[in-house]
């Protein structure tokens, strides 16, 4: 999925404002990694936990770091640090449960800091731990620079469709900028390597088995881990289940359709309120949303950050705000400020979260200070990981041949989000092939039972992906059908929350195919 984030608001503090972030080869397949003895120093390290330094961090949250090899095929040729955070379990915890909040590109440290209350029930038995994956947040963050987003979207704009070769040339230039700004981690940022990092973390935390709760992209990470380390799987929960098989172009279309449906639901909800900036007619509101994006693309609005806010920036911000009903009131107020006063700060908050501009990369950076995390780190990491995880690299001739058809399909699926998503898909052009491991090897895993939660009205990861991924993983997969709306179920459904906690805490699984909610609770 091209823009998968959990329902938790802190993870949505930065929005994918454009199609940036490319990846090189995803090294480190299980068959090609170094011998275990070469990795002993990483598996044998100790974590030094201490109070988190940032003033806005909860006082009871502890921070730490671990060191992992940049390249698992050559572990002596460079390392990087991964930022960690944890809430200590009460009493004498029996181990840890590790969280991944999705993205790819979401900061686990910030996710845990701002959404920790949701997971306090797990501290009855566990330390609750999360981390910034390689290339994300404080863990050697990747970046494409301040101009790449605009360049990529400009390259794929309608006025350029008559010369696809020029589009591809400009996209390759953006790719070069991403590599230049991102440093040595860039060629090694795919999920296969993140899963190996996760196993180092499991061992360093002192756990024989991995207990894990992953949202959205975090379900892809869980699936890859299960395939790589089946004997080390404990209790794994996958909420908002990702696809393991669909190419990025198909994922993009699924995203566009899901977000268009979510937008229509949001506008129907909004127009019931007299304060709705789109009026009180749902059909008129949908037409106004399309016109607003087009108008801002034609006449961008200056911002306090020194750049112009475009319609594509707005599309990204709205996409971010649509992931959870909990964010809809905030999104409504932000859109009202934009429409009524020309004020962009509200919608920009979805896009930036107050993160600063890119900082120069240094060889083998230690943990980066939070204020120096690049503004575009989330979208840059998102595309770097997605491209590294996808083996499809159509030749330039095929891209040129398919471009008009893809543009028509995406814009038909959504006149608001279509261009934005298509640009993201095209960002993989010119990169070396990603790993085929996920598509070819992650199947029929021989592990203990895993709980897969699919939400019927999920705008980012359609329910059919839960069914398809469960079939692919095989008999280990147990499906919980959440008959609700929003991206993922743990934070929005008491029923899902309870069943997930029962499994993680007590090993109690619902029957596969059982549901939370009812048909009456869900409206397509």
C-alpha positions in Angstrom: 0.0 0.0 0.0 1.3 3.4 -0.9 0.2 5.3 2.1 -0.6 3.2 5.1 -0.6 4.7 8.5 -2.2 3.5 11.7 -5.4 5.1 13.1 -3.3 6.8 15.8 -3.0 10.5 15.4 0.7 10.8 16.2 1.6 8.5 13.4 -0.3 10.8 11.1 1.7 13.8 12.2 3.4 13.9 8.8 1.5 13.3 5.5 2.7 12.0 2.2 2.6 15.4 0.4 4.0 14.0 -2.9 5.6 11.1 -4.6 9.1 11.0 -3.4 11.6 8.4 -2.1 13.1 5.8 -4.2 15.0 2.6 -3.3 18.0 0.7 -4.6 18.5 -3.0 -4.3 17.1 -4.6 -1.2 20.0 -6.7 0.0 20.0 -9.3 2.7 17.9 -12.1 1.6 18.0 -15.0 4.1 20.0 -17.2 1.7 22.6 -14.5 1.2 23.2 -13.2 4.7 26.4 -13.5 6.6 27.0 -16.4 8.9 25.4 -16.1 12.3 28.9 -15.8 13.9 29.5 -12.6 12.0 26.4 -11.1 13.7 27.2 -12.1 17.3 28.3 -8.6 18.3 24.9 -7.3 17.3 22.9 -10.0 19.0 24.9 -9.8 22.2 24.6 -6.0 22.8 22.8 -4.5 25.8 20.3 -1.7 25.7 20.8 1.3 28.0 17.4 2.6 28.8 16.9 6.1 30.2 14.3 8.9 30.3 13.6 10.3 26.9 15.2 13.7 26.5 12.5 15.5 24.5 10.4 17.8 26.7 7.1 16.6 25.1 7.8 12.9 25.8 5.8 11.2 28.6 7.8 11.0 31.8 7.3 7.3 32.1 8.5 6.6 28.6 12.1 5.3 28.3 14.3 5.6 25.3 17.3 3.6 24.1 19.0 2.4 21.0 20.5 -0.7 19.3 23.1 -1.1 16.6 22.5 -3.1 13.5 24.6 -3.7 10.3 23.9 -1.5 7.4 24.3 -4.5 5.1 23.7 -8.0 6.5 25.7 -9.5 3.7 28.8 -7.6 4.9 28.1 -6.8 8.6 31.7 -5.5 9.2 31.3 -2.7 6.6 29.2 -0.2 8.5 26.5 0.0 11.1 23.6 2.2 12.1 21.7 2.9 15.3 17.9 2.4 15.7 16.0 4.5 18.1 13.8 2.7 20.7 11.1 3.5 23.2 9.4 1.5 25.8 6.8 1.5 28.6 7.9 -0.8 31.4 5.6 -3.6 32.3 4.1 -3.5 35.8 5.4 -6.0 38.3 7.6 -8.6 36.7 6.9 -8.6 33.0 7.5 -11.9 31.2 9.0 -10.2 28.1 8.2 -7.6 25.5 5.7 -7.0 22.8 7.0 -4.9 19.9 4.8 -2.5 18.0 5.1 -1.2 14.5 2.7 1.7 13.6 2.9 1.4 9.8 3.8 3.7 7.0 6.3 2.5 5.9 7.9 5.6 7.3 6.0 6.1 10.6 8.1 6.7 13.7 7.6 4.0 16.3 9.1 6.2 19.0 6.7 9.0 18.4 3.8 6.6 17.9 4.3 5.1 21.3 4.9 8.4 22.9 1.6 9.9 21.7 -0.6 6.8 21.6 0.8 4.9 24.6 -2.5 4.9 26.6 -4.0 2.6 24.0 -1.5 -0.1 25.0 -1.4 0.2 28.7 -3.4 -3.0 29.1 -0.5 -4.9 27.6 1.8 -3.7 30.4 0.1 -6.1 32.7 2.4 -8.8 31.2 4.9 -7.1 28.9 7.2 -4.2 28.3 5.7 -2.4 25.4 8.4 -1.5 22.9 8.6 0.3 19.5 11.3 1.6 17.3 12.1 3.8 14.4 13.0 1.4 11.5 16.1 2.0 9.4 15.7 5.2 7.3 12.9 6.5 9.5 12.7 9.1 12.2 15.9 9.2 14.2 17.3 6.0 12.7 19.4 7.4 9.8 16.4 9.1 8.2 16.3 9.2 4.4 15.3 12.3 2.5 14.8 13.5 -1.1 15.3 17.2 -0.4 12.9 20.1 -0.2 12.2 20.3 -3.9 11.7 16.7 -4.9 8.0 16.5 -4.1 7.1 19.5 -6.4 9.4 18.3 -9.1 7.9 14.8 -9.1 4.3 16.1 -9.2 5.2 18.7 -11.9 6.8 16.0 -14.0 3.6 13.9 -14.0 1.2 16.8 -14.4 -1.3 16.7 -17.3 0.4 19.3 -19.3 3.5 17.0 -19.6 1.6 13.9 -20.8 2.5 14.6 -24.4 6.1 13.8 -23.8 6.5 10.7 -21.6 10.2 10.5 -22.2 10.7 13.9 -20.6 8.6 12.7 -17.6 10.9 9.7 -17.1 14.0 11.8 -17.5 12.8 14.2 -14.7 11.8 11.3 -12.5 15.3 9.8 -12.8 16.6 13.2 -11.7 14.4 13.1 -8.6 15.7 9.6 -7.9 19.3 10.9 -8.0 18.4 13.6 -5.5 16.9 11.0 -3.1 20.1 9.0 -3.2 22.2 12.1 -2.7 20.2 13.2 0.4 19.8 9.8 2.1 23.3 8.5 2.8 24.5 4.9 3.0 21.3 3.4 4.4 19.4 4.1 1.2 20.3 0.9 -0.7 19.5 -1.3 2.3 16.1 0.1 3.5 13.7 -2.7 2.4 11.5 -4.8 4.7 13.7 -7.9 4.4 16.4 -5.9 6.2 14.0 -4.4 8.7 12.8 -7.9 9.6 16.4 -8.9 10.3 16.7 -5.7 12.5 13.5 -6.9 14.3 15.1 -10.2 15.1 18.2 -8.5 16.5 15.8 -6.4 18.7 13.9 -9.5 19.8 17.2 -11.1 21.0 18.5 -8.0 22.7 15.2 -7.5 24.5 15.8 -11.0 26.0 12.9 -12.8 24.2 13.2 -16.3 22.8 10.1 -15.6 20.7 8.8 -12.4 19.1 5.5 -11.1 20.4 4.3 -8.3 18.1 1.5 -6.0 17.1 1.8 -4.4 13.7 -0.5 -2.0 11.9 -0.9 -1.6 8.1 2.7 -1.8 6.7 3.6 -3.4 10.0 1.6 -6.4 8.8 3.9 -6.8 5.8 6.9 -6.6 8.2 5.3 -9.3 10.4 4.7 -11.6 7.4 8.3 -11.2 6.2 9.6 -11.9 9.7 7.4 -15.1 10.0 8.9 -16.3 6.7 12.5 -15.6 7.7 12.4 -16.7 11.3 9.4 -19.1 11.7 11.0 -20.8 14.8 11.1 -17.5 16.6 7.5 -16.5 16.1 5.5 -16.0 19.3 2.2 -14.2 19.3 1.9 -12.0 16.2 -1.1 -9.7 15.4 -1.5 -8.1 12.0 -4.1 -5.3 12.0 -5.0 -3.6 8.7 -3.5 -6.4 6.6 -1.2 -5.5 3.7 -1.0 -7.3 0.3 2.0 -9.5 -0.4 1.3 -10.0 -4.1 -0.2 -7.0 -5.8 2.2 -4.7 -7.8 2.4 -1.1 -6.9 0.2 0.1 -9.7 -2.6 -2.1 -8.4 -1.9 -1.1 -4.8 -2.1 2.5 -5.9 -5.5 2.0 -7.5 -6.8 0.3 -4.4 -5.6 3.3 -2.3 -7.3 5.8 -4.6 -10.6 4.0 -4.5 -10.4 3.6 -0.7 -9.6 7.2 -0.1 -12.3 8.4 -2.5 -14.8 6.3 -0.6 -13.5 7.7 2.7 -13.7 11.2 1.3 -17.4 10.7 0.3 -18.2 9.3 3.8 -16.4 12.3 5.4 -18.3 14.8 3.3 -21.6 13.1 4.0 -20.8 13.4 7.7 -19.6 17.0 7.3 -22.6 18.3 5.5 -24.9 17.3 8.4 -23.2 20.1 10.3 -24.1 23.7 9.6 -20.5 24.6 10.2 -19.3 22.4 7.3 -17.3 24.5 4.9 -18.5 22.5 1.9 -22.2 23.3 2.6 -25.0 21.0 3.4 -25.4 19.1 0.1 -23.1 16.0 -0.2 -23.1 16.0 -4.0 -22.2 19.7 -4.1 -19.6 19.1 -1.4 -17.9 16.4 -3.6 -17.8 18.8 -6.5 -16.4 21.6 -4.4 -13.6 19.3 -3.1 -12.5 18.5 -6.7 -12.6 22.3 -7.6 -10.6 23.2 -4.5 -7.8 20.8 -5.4 -7.7 22.0 -9.0 -7.8 25.7 -7.9 -4.9 25.3 -5.6 -2.9 23.5 -8.2 -3.5 26.5 -10.6 -3.0 29.1 -7.9 -1.0 27.8 -4.9 -1.2 29.6 -1.6 1.9 31.0 0.1 2.7 29.5 3.6 4.5 30.6 6.7 7.1 27.9 5.9 8.2 29.7 2.8 6.8 27.4 0.1 3.5 27.4 -1.8 0.7 25.0 -0.7 -0.7 23.3 -3.8 -3.8 21.2 -4.6 -1.6 18.1 -4.4 -0.4 19.1 -0.9 -4.1 19.4 0.0 -4.8 16.0 -1.5 -2.1 14.5 0.7 -3.3 16.3 3.8 -6.9 15.2 3.2 -5.8 11.6 2.7 -4.0 11.8 6.0 -7.0 13.1 7.8 -9.4 10.5 6.3 -7.7 7.5 7.9 -9.7 7.7 11.1 -13.0 9.1 12.1 -11.3 10.5 15.2 -9.5 13.0 12.9 -12.5 14.1 11.0 -13.4 17.1 13.3 -9.8 18.3 13.1 -9.8 18.0 9.3 -13.2 19.8 9.0 -11.8 22.8 11.0 -8.6 22.9 9.0 -10.5 22.9 5.7 -12.8 25.6 7.0 -9.8 27.8 7.8 -8.5 27.2 4.3 -11.7 27.9 2.5 -12.9 30.8 4.6 -9.7 32.6 5.5 -7.0 31.2 3.1 -5.2 29.9 6.2 -3.0 26.9 5.5 -1.7 26.1 9.0 -4.4 23.7 9.8 -4.1 21.6 6.7 -0.3 21.9 6.9 -0.4 20.4 10.4 -1.5 17.1 8.8 1.4 17.4 6.3 4.3 18.5 8.5 3.7 17.9 12.2 6.2 20.7 12.8 9.2 18.8 11.5 12.1 20.8 10.3 13.8 21.0 6.9 16.3 18.3 5.8 19.6 18.1 7.6 22.8 17.0 5.8 23.5 13.3 6.0 26.8 12.0 7.4 28.4 8.6 7.0 27.0 6.2 9.6 25.0 8.8 11.4 24.2 8.1 15.1 20.7 8.8 16.2 19.5 12.0 14.6 18.0 14.7 16.9 14.2 14.8 16.6 14.3 18.5 15.4 16.7 17.4 12.6 14.5 14.7 11.1 13.9 15.8 7.4 10.5 17.3 6.6 10.0 14.7 3.9 11.2 11.7 5.8 7.9 9.9 5.9 7.2 10.1 2.2 10.8 9.5 1.3 11.0 6.4 3.5 7.5 5.2 2.3 8.6 5.1 -1.3 12.1 3.8 -0.6 10.6 0.8 1.2 7.8 0.2 -1.2 10.1 0.3 -4.2 12.6 -2.0 -2.5 9.9 -4.5 -1.7 8.5 -4.6 -5.3 10.4 -6.5 -8.0 8.4 -5.0 -10.9 10.4 -2.4 -12.9 8.7 -1.9 -16.2 11.0 -0.7 -19.0 10.8 2.9 -20.1 9.0 1.8 -23.3 6.3 0.1 -21.3 5.9 3.0 -18.9 5.6 5.4 -21.9 3.0 3.1 -23.5 0.9 2.7 -20.3 1.1 6.3 -18.9 -2.0 7.7 -20.5 -4.0 4.6 -19.6 -2.8 4.7 -16.0 -3.6 8.4 -15.7 -7.1 7.8 -16.9 -7.7 4.9 -14.5 -6.4 6.8 -11.5 -8.3 10.0 -12.2 -11.5 8.0 -12.9 -11.0 6.3 -9.5 -10.6 9.7 -7.8 -10.4 13.2 -9.3 -9.1 14.3 -5.9 -6.4 11.7 -5.2 -5.7 10.1 -8.6 -2.8 12.3 -9.7 -1.2 12.2 -6.3 -1.2 8.4 -6.1 -0.1 7.9 -9.7 3.0 10.1 -9.2 3.9 7.9 -6.2 3.7 4.7 -8.4 5.9 6.2 -11.0 8.6 7.1 -8.5 10.0 3.5 -8.8 10.9 4.1 -12.4 14.6 3.8 -13.1 15.5 2.0 -9.8 17.0 -1.4 -9.8 14.6 -4.2 -9.2 13.4 -4.7 -5.7 13.5 -8.0 -3.9 11.3 -10.8 -5.2 11.5 -12.5 -1.7 8.2 -11.1 -0.4 6.2 -12.1 -3.5 7.8 -15.5 -4.0 8.8 -16.8 -0.6 6.4 -15.3 2.0 3.7 -18.0 1.9 2.6 -21.2 3.8 4.6 -20.2 6.8 5.2 -22.8 9.5 4.5 -20.8 12.6 2.2 -20.7 15.6 -1.2 -19.2 14.9 -1.2 -15.5 14.0 -4.2 -13.1 14.3 -5.1 -11.1 11.2 -7.6 -8.2 11.7 -9.3 -6.9 8.6 -11.7 -3.9 8.7 -14.5 -3.8 6.1 -14.4 0.0 5.5 -10.7 0.4 5.6 -9.7 3.2 3.2 -6.0 2.1 3.0 -5.9 -1.7 3.2 -9.1 -3.2 1.7 -10.6 -6.2 3.5 -9.9 -8.5 0.6 -6.2 -8.1 1.3 -6.8 -9.7 4.7 -8.5 -12.7 3.1 -5.8 -13.0 0.4 -2.9 -12.7 2.8 -4.5 -15.2 5.2 -4.8 -17.7 2.3 -1.2 -17.0 1.3 0.2 -17.4 4.8 -1.6 -20.7 5.2 -3.0 -22.6 8.1 -1.2 -20.3 10.7 -3.5 -17.4 9.8 -6.6 -16.7 11.9 -8.9 -13.9 10.6 -11.0 -11.5 12.6 -13.6 -9.6 10.5 -14.1 -6.1 11.9 -17.3 -4.8 10.4 -16.5 -1.1 10.8 -14.8 1.8 9.1 -11.4 3.4 9.4 -7.9 2.2 8.9 -7.1 -0.7 11.3 -9.4 -1.8 14.2 -7.4 -1.8 17.4 -7.9 1.9 18.1 -11.5 2.2 17.0 -13.2 -1.0 18.0 -13.5 -2.1 21.7 -14.2 -5.6 20.4 -11.1 -5.8 18.3 -9.0 -4.2 21.1 -10.3 -6.8 23.6 -9.7 -9.8 21.3 -6.2 -8.6 20.3 -5.2 -8.1 24.0 -6.6 -11.5 24.9 -4.4 -13.2 22.3 -1.3 -11.2 23.2 -1.8 -11.6 27.0 -3.3 -15.1 27.3 -2.9 -16.8 23.9 -6.7 -16.8 23.5 -7.7 -16.7 19.8 -11.2 -16.1 18.4 -12.4 -18.7 15.9 -11.2 -17.8 12.4 -13.8 -15.9 10.5 -15.5 -14.5 13.6 -16.4 -10.9 13.6 -16.6 -7.7 15.6 -19.7 -5.5 14.9 -22.5 -6.5 12.7 -23.7 -5.9 9.1 -26.0 -3.2 10.5 -22.9 -1.4 12.0 -21.2 -1.3 8.6 -22.3 0.7 5.6 -20.4 0.6 2.3 
